[in-house]
Amino acid sequence: MRRAIEHIPVSQSDTAEVRGTVTLAFADRHRRRIRLLDDAGEAFLLDLPHAVRLGNGDRLRLVDGGVIVVRAAAEDVLTITCSGPIAAAKLAWHIGNRHTPLQVLKDGRLRIIDDHVMRDMVQGLGGVVFAEVAPFDPLNGAYHGLGGGGHGHSHGNDHFEEPHDHDDHDHDHHHDHGHEHSHAHSHGHSHSHAHAHAIGEPHDH
C-alpha cells in the first residue's frame, strides 16, 4: 500500500509529481494516521508524525515519490455577507468566540459550516446568510502546526482503523483525581475546537 508520510502546506512550493487527489469533508481533514482512498479509489495510508489540519490544495508526500493533493469536499455551509468591513470584523469576532471554524472568502464574505444556532446568531447580529453547498477551507488557528497541529499533545493511539478526530473532543481534561500521589497531569491541551457550540449566550474569554 502507498504510504504518505509528510504534509506539505499549499503555501509551500513543491515540484513533486502529482500521483492523485483525495477529496475530504472538513470534519475528515484533521488526521494523523488513517487508511484513505484517493479519488480514483486506490488505497493509501496517511502516516504523519502528528495530527495535522489538511487544507484545500495541501499535498501529502508519498514514500515512493510523488504527492497526493488534498481537495476540500463540497458540503452544507452558510455564506455570510456583512454591511462593511467593520461589521464583518465584529461578526468574525463573535463567531470565533464560539470556537467555530471560519473561512474568509476573497471578496470579504465569511463562511461557516451550516448550523441553525450559528445561523440565528449571525442573523441577530445583522449578517445576511445564504445556505450553499460549497468547499469549506477555514483559517487555521494561530498555533496551527506548532506542537502537533496546535493541540500541544500527541496521543499514543496509532489505531488507524478507528482514528478519533481531534475536532470532536468535548472534554476539559481538568481531572480532579484526588490521588495522594503527586501525579502531574499536565496534558497541555490547547484545543481549537472545530465545532459550533450550541450555547445560548457567547462566553467571553
N, C-alpha and C positions, 0 to 999 in steps of 0.2 A: 504494500500500500504506500502511496505517496505520503510524504511527511513534511509539513510546513513548520519551520522552527523559528522564524523571525518575522516580526511585524515591522512593516515599512510604512510610515505615515504618508499620506498623499502629498504633503508639503515637501517631502524629501525626494530629491531626484534619484531616478533609478532607471537603468537601461536594460535590465534583465528581460528575457523573452517571456511574454505572457503565455502561460500554459492553461489558462482557463479563467472563469469567473465564478464567484459564489454569491448568490443573492440572499440576503438575510433581513428579516424584520428587526426593528430597533431592539426589542427585548431579547433577541438571539445574538446580539453583536457585542456582548461583554463576555469574553471567553478566555480560557487558558488551554484546556486540553479536552478535545472532543472529536469524535468522528463525524465528518460532514460529507455531503455530496455536492459536487460543483454543479453548475447549471447544465452540464452535459450528462449528469447522472453518474459521474465517476467519483468513487470514494477517495477521501484523503484524511489524514489525521492531523488536526491542528494540535501542536505540541509546543507551546510557548513557555518561557521561563516564569512568567507571571500573567495574571489576568489583564487583558487589555480591552479597552473600548475600541471596536473596529469601526472606522468611519467610511463613508462612501468614497471610493477611489483608493483606499489603502491597499497595500499589497502584502501578500504572505509568501515569504521566500521558501522554496522547496529545497530539500536536502540535495536532490539530484539535479538542481539547476532550474532556473526559471521562477516565475511567480504566479500566484493566483490572485486576481483582483477582486476586491470586495465591492459589492453593489448593495445599496440600500433598497429594500423592497418597498413597493407602494403599499400604504396602509391607511387606515382611517385617521385623519388629522384634522385639526382646527387651524385655519389660517386667519390671522388677526390683522385688521387694518386699524390704525390709530389716527387721530386728527393731526398729529405732527410729531416731530422727534422728541419733544419733551414728554408728551403723553405716552409715546412708545417706551421711553426710558422708565417712566413711573410704572407702567404696566409690566415691563420686564422685571422690575424690582419685585413687584407683588408676586409674579409667577415664580421667580427664584426663591422667594421667601417660603413658598410651598414645596420647595425641593423638587420642582417639576422641570424636567429637561426642556430646553428651549432652543429653537433654531431661529436665527435671524437671517431672513432672505436678503438677496442683493438689493431688492427695491425697498428695504426697510420694514417690510411686514414681518410679523412674528408667526411662529408655527409651533404647536404642541400636539401631543397625542390626544385624540378625541376622548373627552371625559366630561360628563354632564356637570359635575361640581365645578370644574375649572371653567367650563363654558358660562355658567351662571355668574361666576366671579368676574370674568373678563367683561361680560356684558354690563354687569353692575358698575364697573369702573370706566365705562364709556367705549370699550373696544367693539368693533364690528367683526362678527365671527362668521366665517364661511367653512362649512364642513366639506372636506375634499378627500380624495384618495390620492396620495402622493408620497414620494420617498421622504423619510424623516431622518435628518442628519444633524442632531443638535450640537451645540457648543460643548466642548469638553470643559471640565472644571479646571480651576487654576492649578491644581496639583495633579492633573492627569498625567500619567506617565512617570510620576515620582513615587518610589516605594511601592511598586506593584500596582500601577494603574490608578494611583490616588487613594487606594484603600489602606496603605501603610501596614499591610499584613499579608501573609502568604499561607493559605490553607494547605495543609499537608495532603488533602484528598486529591488523588490522581485518577479517580474513577471516571473515565471519560464516557462510560456507558450512561451514567446518570449524573451529569455535571450539574451543579447548582449555580444558577445565575446570581451574580453578586448584586444585581439590581433589585432582586426580590427579597433581600434581607429586611426583616421587620423586627429587629431586636436591638436592644440598647447595650447589652453586654455589661450592664452595671451589676455584676454579680455580688450579692451580699451572702457569701457562703457561711459566714460565722465560724470559720475554721480557727482552731487555736494556732495552727501552723502559720508561718509567715509566707503565705502564697502571694507572690507579686503578680497578680493577674493584670498585666499591662498589655492589653490587646492592641492598643494604638489605633483603633479603628477611626478612620476619618471618612465615613461613608458619604458619598454623594448619591443619595437615593434616587433611583431612576423611576419613581412612580409618584403619581399625584396623590397627596394625602387628602382624603375626604374629610376635611375639618371645617367646621362652621366658620371659625374666625382665624385669620392668619396669625401665626405666632411670631413674635419678634425675637430675634436673637440678640 
